[in-house]
Amino acid sequence: MSGRKVDPKILEILVCPLTKGPLDYDAENQELISRQAGLAYPIHDGIPIMLPDEARSLDNDKRSK
């Protein structure tokens, strides 16, 4: 994983592209979490990838435990 951090000002204005809802920043996994959509959007080199096709489903995390 890259050591680059996401600009906090960007995090304040980003919303989920599907639900337009808020996102939670997961610094450890370098992801932006949309709880409403059940998706985690990856962050590569400090750049959030806000494409639903690139996001991973959170359903797998909850159901596999």
C-alpha positions as CSV (number, residue, x, y, z in Angstrom):
1,M,0.0,0.0,0.0
2,S,1.1,3.5,-0.7
3,G,2.0,5.9,2.1
4,R,0.2,8.8,0.4
5,K,-2.7,10.2,2.3
6,V,-6.0,11.5,0.9
7,D,-6.5,15.3,1.1
8,P,-9.0,15.8,4.0
9,K,-10.7,18.6,2.0
10,I,-11.6,16.0,-0.8
11,L,-13.0,13.6,1.8
12,E,-15.4,16.4,3.0
13,I,-17.0,16.8,-0.4
14,L,-17.0,13.2,-1.8
15,V,-20.2,11.2,-1.7
16,C,-21.1,7.8,-2.9
17,P,-21.8,8.0,-6.7
18,L,-24.7,5.6,-6.4
19,T,-26.6,6.8,-3.3
20,K,-25.2,10.3,-2.9
21,G,-24.7,9.4,0.7
22,P,-21.8,10.0,3.1
23,L,-18.5,8.0,3.0
24,D,-16.4,6.8,5.8
25,Y,-12.6,6.9,5.4
26,D,-10.9,3.6,6.3
27,A,-7.2,4.7,6.5
28,E,-5.9,1.2,7.4
29,N,-7.4,-0.4,4.2
30,Q,-7.2,2.7,2.1
31,E,-10.9,2.7,1.2
32,L,-13.9,4.9,1.3
33,I,-16.9,3.1,2.7
34,S,-20.5,3.6,1.6
35,R,-22.6,1.9,4.2
36,Q,-25.8,2.8,2.3
37,A,-24.6,1.1,-0.9
38,G,-22.6,-1.6,0.9
39,L,-19.5,-0.8,-1.1
40,A,-15.9,0.0,-0.4
41,Y,-14.2,2.3,-2.9
42,P,-10.4,1.8,-3.2
43,I,-7.9,4.6,-2.8
44,H,-4.7,4.3,-5.0
45,D,-1.8,6.6,-4.5
46,G,-4.0,9.0,-2.5
47,I,-6.6,9.1,-5.3
48,P,-10.1,7.7,-4.5
49,I,-11.4,5.5,-7.3
50,M,-15.1,6.3,-7.3
51,L,-16.3,3.8,-9.8
52,P,-18.9,1.2,-8.7
53,D,-17.3,-1.4,-10.9
54,E,-14.0,-1.0,-9.0
55,A,-15.6,-1.1,-5.5
56,R,-15.8,-4.2,-3.5
57,S,-18.9,-5.4,-1.8
58,L,-19.2,-5.2,2.0
59,D,-21.7,-8.0,2.0
60,N,-18.9,-10.5,1.7
61,D,-17.2,-9.1,4.8
62,K,-20.3,-9.5,7.0
63,R,-21.5,-12.9,5.7
64,S,-18.2,-14.7,5.6
65,K,-17.7,-14.3,9.4
